[in-house]
């Protein structure tokens, strides 16, 4: 059992949240059933009606419409074929990620005995066998992200419901050659040997750094923390509605938590996999779509403070050198500065065990991690806070 994510009590970081977004109510249970959605419009309406759950828990199970499920199913099949390629195949070597701390920055990475992954952040950085479907999947998911951040702005009673648009522009699609801050990551996790029913944790508990993340699974593995009990919930074990085969889980990230002063909690989650259920069931696959602020977008927290629910931010200006996140405000500063401040307090769950343990050791000693001026962590991801 992992301890709850660390840090000062919320009241010492943010003012006490005044409550859930208006016109909604807290979900009675994380296991509440969700409806079948025929199309993207119905999915957006469901998310809008469930924002209180996303705000309070930091995660929300979402039904995938048939067209979106079909698109993700194609990408799962293509990713399985990609991961099955031999290690010296050109589609792997030509897109190999850096080693060490940068192993999850961009490209293909193999963490022996644990998982393989490929991180996509631009069209030219995507193998040809994945490119068309991966870019279509990102575009479709990006439309959901944009609808959601606008609904979140409305839930905060902000007059400007497009307040997130500039920082969320990567939701409109990846560029050909310019590396995005946002990412699409494809995973293949190794199932452990052992007794059926005995789980192995392959990604420790963490919170994502950005605005929103969508995790799509085709078998159980994603665990989320129920804030009411502190227990881990295997959120993908509940069968999707309408005969669907894939599960979707929407997660709030730490950037969203900061900009809403804690009204939207960042969702704690981890990945644990079971031994094979049948011959040939050697892996668990997942797709992760992460919307992060575009680095050059200018953030002024006074615009968010205009919400009667969010209220005033602390007066001290955000400073990487002062390490004052989140007890600070931003005044026309680029999003990369916020991302850099968040990233220096986190270690990465998607690099080799010995490297992430060293990052963990540094944080435990009271140090912060090195983050470059482009807002990249020591590994380009830095997705987990010491826990």
C-alpha positions in Angstrom: 0.0 0.0 0.0 1.4 3.4 -1.0 1.1 6.4 1.3 -1.1 9.2 0.1 0.8 11.8 -2.0 2.9 14.0 0.3 3.1 17.6 0.9 1.7 20.1 3.4 -2.0 19.9 4.3 -4.1 21.5 1.6 -5.1 24.4 3.8 -1.4 25.5 4.0 -1.1 25.4 0.2 -4.4 26.6 -1.1 -7.3 28.3 0.5 -10.0 25.8 1.5 -12.1 25.1 -1.7 -15.5 26.6 -1.4 -17.1 23.5 -2.8 -17.7 21.6 -6.0 -18.5 23.5 -9.2 -22.0 24.9 -9.1 -25.1 23.1 -10.4 -23.6 19.7 -9.6 -23.3 17.4 -6.7 -20.6 15.1 -5.4 -20.8 11.6 -6.7 -22.0 9.2 -4.0 -19.4 6.6 -4.8 -16.4 6.3 -7.2 -18.1 3.1 -8.5 -21.2 5.0 -9.7 -22.2 3.6 -13.1 -21.8 5.8 -16.1 -24.0 5.9 -19.3 -23.4 4.8 -22.8 -22.6 7.7 -25.1 -23.3 7.5 -28.8 -21.1 10.4 -29.9 -18.6 13.1 -28.8 -21.4 15.5 -28.0 -23.0 13.1 -25.5 -19.6 12.3 -24.0 -18.9 16.0 -23.5 -22.4 16.4 -21.9 -21.6 13.5 -19.5 -18.3 15.1 -18.5 -20.0 18.4 -17.9 -22.5 16.8 -15.7 -19.8 15.0 -13.7 -17.3 17.8 -13.1 -17.9 17.7 -9.4 -16.5 14.1 -9.3 -13.5 15.2 -11.4 -13.0 18.2 -9.0 -13.2 16.3 -5.8 -11.5 13.0 -6.8 -9.2 14.1 -9.5 -10.4 11.4 -11.8 -13.5 10.4 -13.7 -14.5 7.2 -15.5 -15.7 8.2 -19.0 -17.7 6.1 -21.6 -16.1 6.0 -25.0 -18.4 6.5 -28.0 -18.2 3.8 -30.7 -16.2 5.9 -33.2 -13.7 6.9 -30.5 -13.4 3.3 -29.3 -12.9 2.1 -32.9 -10.1 4.6 -33.4 -8.4 3.6 -30.1 -8.8 -0.1 -31.0 -6.9 0.4 -34.2 -4.1 2.2 -32.3 -3.9 -0.6 -29.8 -3.5 -3.2 -32.6 -0.8 -1.1 -34.3 1.0 -0.5 -31.0 1.0 -4.2 -30.3 2.6 -4.9 -33.7 5.1 -2.1 -33.1 6.2 -3.5 -29.7 6.5 -7.0 -31.2 9.2 -5.8 -33.6 12.7 -7.0 -32.8 14.8 -4.6 -30.8 17.0 -3.9 -33.9 14.1 -3.0 -36.2 14.6 0.3 -37.9 11.2 1.6 -36.6 12.6 1.2 -33.1 16.2 2.2 -33.5 15.4 5.3 -35.7 13.0 6.5 -32.9 14.9 5.4 -29.9 14.6 7.6 -26.8 17.6 9.0 -25.0 19.0 6.8 -22.2 19.0 7.4 -18.5 17.0 10.3 -17.1 15.6 11.3 -20.6 14.3 7.8 -21.4 10.6 8.9 -21.5 11.2 12.3 -23.1 10.4 11.2 -26.7 10.6 8.1 -28.7 10.9 4.3 -27.9 12.2 3.0 -24.6 12.5 -0.4 -23.1 12.6 -0.9 -19.3 13.5 -4.6 -19.1 11.2 -6.7 -17.0 8.7 -3.9 -16.6 7.5 -2.2 -19.7 8.1 -0.8 -23.2 6.8 2.6 -24.2 6.9 5.1 -27.0 6.3 8.8 -26.4 4.9 10.8 -29.3 5.2 14.7 -29.4 5.3 15.6 -33.1 4.4 14.1 -36.4 8.0 13.6 -37.6 8.8 11.8 -34.3 6.1 9.2 -34.9 7.0 5.9 -36.7 5.2 5.5 -40.0 3.3 2.4 -38.9 1.6 4.4 -36.1 1.5 7.9 -37.6 -1.9 8.2 -39.2 -3.9 6.5 -36.5 -1.9 8.1 -33.6 -2.4 11.6 -35.0 -6.1 11.0 -35.6 -6.5 9.7 -32.1 -4.7 12.7 -30.6 -6.9 15.1 -32.6 -10.1 13.4 -31.5 -9.0 13.3 -27.8 -7.8 16.9 -28.1 -11.4 18.0 -29.0 -12.6 16.3 -25.8 -9.9 18.1 -23.8 -10.9 21.5 -25.3 -14.5 20.9 -24.5 -13.6 19.9 -21.0 -11.4 22.9 -20.1 -14.1 25.3 -21.3 -16.6 23.5 -19.2 -14.2 23.7 -16.2 -13.9 27.5 -16.8 -17.7 27.7 -16.8 -17.9 25.7 -13.6 -15.7 28.3 -12.0 -18.2 31.0 -12.9 -15.6 32.7 -15.1 -17.0 35.1 -17.8 -14.1 34.0 -20.1 -14.8 30.4 -20.7 -11.9 30.3 -23.2 -9.4 31.2 -20.5 -7.5 27.9 -21.1 -7.5 28.1 -24.9 -4.1 29.6 -25.5 -2.3 27.2 -23.2 -4.3 24.3 -24.6 -3.6 25.0 -28.3 -1.7 21.7 -28.7 -5.0 19.9 -28.3 -5.6 21.0 -31.9 -2.9 18.7 -33.2 0.8 18.1 -33.1 3.2 20.0 -35.3 5.3 18.3 -38.0 8.7 19.1 -36.5 8.2 21.2 -33.4 8.2 19.1 -30.2 5.0 19.6 -28.2 4.8 19.8 -24.4 1.7 17.6 -24.6 2.2 13.9 -25.4 0.6 10.7 -26.5 2.3 7.7 -24.9 1.7 4.0 -25.8 2.6 1.4 -23.2 3.1 -2.4 -23.1 3.5 -3.6 -19.6 4.9 -7.0 -18.8 2.6 -9.3 -16.8 4.3 -10.9 -13.8 4.7 -14.6 -13.2 2.9 -15.8 -10.2 -0.4 -16.8 -8.7 -3.5 -15.5 -10.5 -4.8 -12.5 -8.6 -1.5 -11.3 -7.4 -0.8 -7.9 -8.8 2.6 -6.3 -9.6 2.9 -2.5 -9.4 4.7 -1.3 -12.6 4.1 2.4 -12.1 4.1 3.8 -8.6 1.5 6.2 -7.3 1.8 9.7 -8.9 0.0 12.7 -10.1 0.4 14.1 -13.7 1.9 17.5 -14.2 -0.4 19.0 -16.8 -4.0 20.0 -17.3 -5.8 16.8 -18.2 -4.9 13.2 -19.0 -7.0 10.5 -20.7 -6.0 6.9 -20.0 -7.5 4.3 -22.3 -7.2 0.6 -21.3 -8.2 -2.7 -22.7 -7.7 -4.7 -19.5 -7.6 -3.8 -15.8 -4.4 -2.1 -14.5 -5.1 1.5 -13.7 -5.6 2.2 -10.0 -6.9 5.5 -8.7 -7.0 6.8 -5.2 -10.4 7.4 -3.6 -9.9 10.6 -1.6 -12.7 9.6 0.8 -11.0 6.5 2.0 -7.4 6.8 0.9 -7.8 3.3 -0.8 -6.7 2.4 -4.3 -9.6 1.6 -6.6 -9.0 -0.6 -9.7 -11.0 1.6 -11.9 -10.8 -0.4 -15.1 -12.4 -3.6 -13.6 -15.9 -2.2 -14.0 -17.2 -3.2 -17.5 -17.8 -0.3 -19.8 -21.5 0.4 -20.8 -23.1 -0.6 -24.1 -20.9 -3.6 -24.8 -17.8 -1.5 -25.2 -14.4 -3.2 -24.7 -12.2 -0.3 -23.7 -12.2 1.9 -20.6 -11.5 5.6 -20.4 -10.3 7.5 -17.3 -10.0 11.3 -17.2 -7.4 12.7 -14.8 -6.9 16.2 -13.6 -3.3 17.3 -13.4 -1.3 19.6 -11.1 -1.3 22.6 -13.5 -5.1 22.5 -13.3 -5.0 22.2 -9.5 -2.7 25.3 -9.3 -4.8 27.4 -11.6 -8.0 26.6 -9.7 -6.3 26.9 -6.3 -7.2 23.4 -5.4 -10.8 23.4 -6.5 -9.8 20.6 -9.0 -7.7 18.1 -7.3 -4.9 16.3 -9.2 -5.8 12.6 -9.5 -3.5 10.2 -7.8 -3.0 7.0 -9.8 -0.7 4.0 -10.4 -0.5 1.0 -12.6 -0.6 -2.6 -11.3 -0.9 -5.7 -13.5 -2.1 -9.2 -13.0 -0.4 -12.4 -14.2 -1.6 -13.8 -17.5 -5.2 -15.0 -17.4 -4.6 -17.3 -20.4 -1.8 -18.5 -22.7 -0.6 -15.6 -24.8 -1.9 -12.9 -22.4 1.6 -11.7 -21.6 1.1 -8.0 -21.6 -1.2 -5.1 -20.6 -1.5 -2.3 -23.1 -2.6 1.3 -22.5 -2.8 4.6 -24.3 -2.1 7.9 -22.4 -3.1 11.3 -23.8 -1.7 14.2 -21.7 -2.6 17.8 -22.3 0.1 20.1 -21.0 0.3 23.9 -21.3 2.1 25.1 -24.4 5.4 26.5 -23.1 5.0 30.0 -24.6 1.5 30.6 -23.4 1.4 33.6 -21.0 -0.4 32.9 -17.7 -1.8 35.7 -15.5 -3.4 34.2 -12.4 -5.4 37.4 -11.8 -7.6 36.2 -14.6 -8.4 33.0 -12.7 -8.8 35.0 -9.5 -11.7 36.7 -11.1 -13.7 33.6 -10.3 -15.7 34.0 -7.1 -14.8 30.4 -6.3 -11.1 30.6 -7.0 -10.3 33.9 -5.2 -6.9 35.6 -4.8 -3.6 33.9 -5.3 -0.6 34.5 -2.9 1.1 37.8 -3.8 4.6 36.5 -4.3 5.5 36.0 -7.9 6.3 32.5 -9.2 10.1 32.0 -9.1 12.1 28.9 -10.0 15.1 30.2 -8.1 12.9 30.9 -5.0 11.2 27.5 -5.3 8.0 29.0 -4.1 5.5 26.9 -6.1 2.5 26.7 -5.3 2.5 29.6 -2.7 2.7 32.1 -5.5 1.0 33.9 -8.4 1.9 34.5 -12.0 1.9 37.8 -13.8 2.1 37.3 -17.6 4.8 34.6 -17.2 5.2 31.8 -19.8 3.7 28.4 -18.9 7.2 26.9 -19.1 8.1 28.6 -15.9 5.2 27.0 -14.1 5.9 23.6 -15.6 9.6 23.9 -14.6 8.7 24.7 -11.0 6.4 21.7 -10.8 8.8 19.4 -12.5 11.7 20.1 -10.1 9.7 18.6 -7.3 9.0 15.2 -9.0 10.6 12.0 -10.0 9.7 9.9 -13.0 7.9 6.6 -13.1 8.8 5.8 -16.7 12.6 5.5 -16.5 14.9 2.7 -15.3 14.4 1.7 -11.6 17.9 2.7 -10.6 17.6 6.2 -12.1 14.2 6.9 -10.6 15.5 5.7 -7.2 18.3 8.2 -7.4 15.7 11.0 -8.2 13.7 9.8 -5.2 16.8 9.9 -3.0 17.6 13.4 -4.0 14.0 14.6 -3.3 14.0 12.8 0.1 17.2 14.6 1.0 15.5 17.9 0.5 17.0 18.7 -2.9 15.2 19.6 -6.0 15.8 18.1 -9.5 17.5 19.9 -12.3 15.1 21.3 -14.9 16.2 23.2 -17.9 14.9 26.6 -19.1 12.6 25.0 -21.6 10.6 23.6 -18.8 11.8 20.0 -19.3 12.5 17.9 -16.2 15.6 15.9 -15.8 13.9 13.2 -17.9 11.5 15.3 -19.9 8.6 14.0 -17.9 9.1 14.1 -14.1 5.6 12.6 -13.6 5.6 11.5 -10.0 6.0 13.4 -6.7 7.9 11.6 -4.0 5.5 9.4 -2.2 
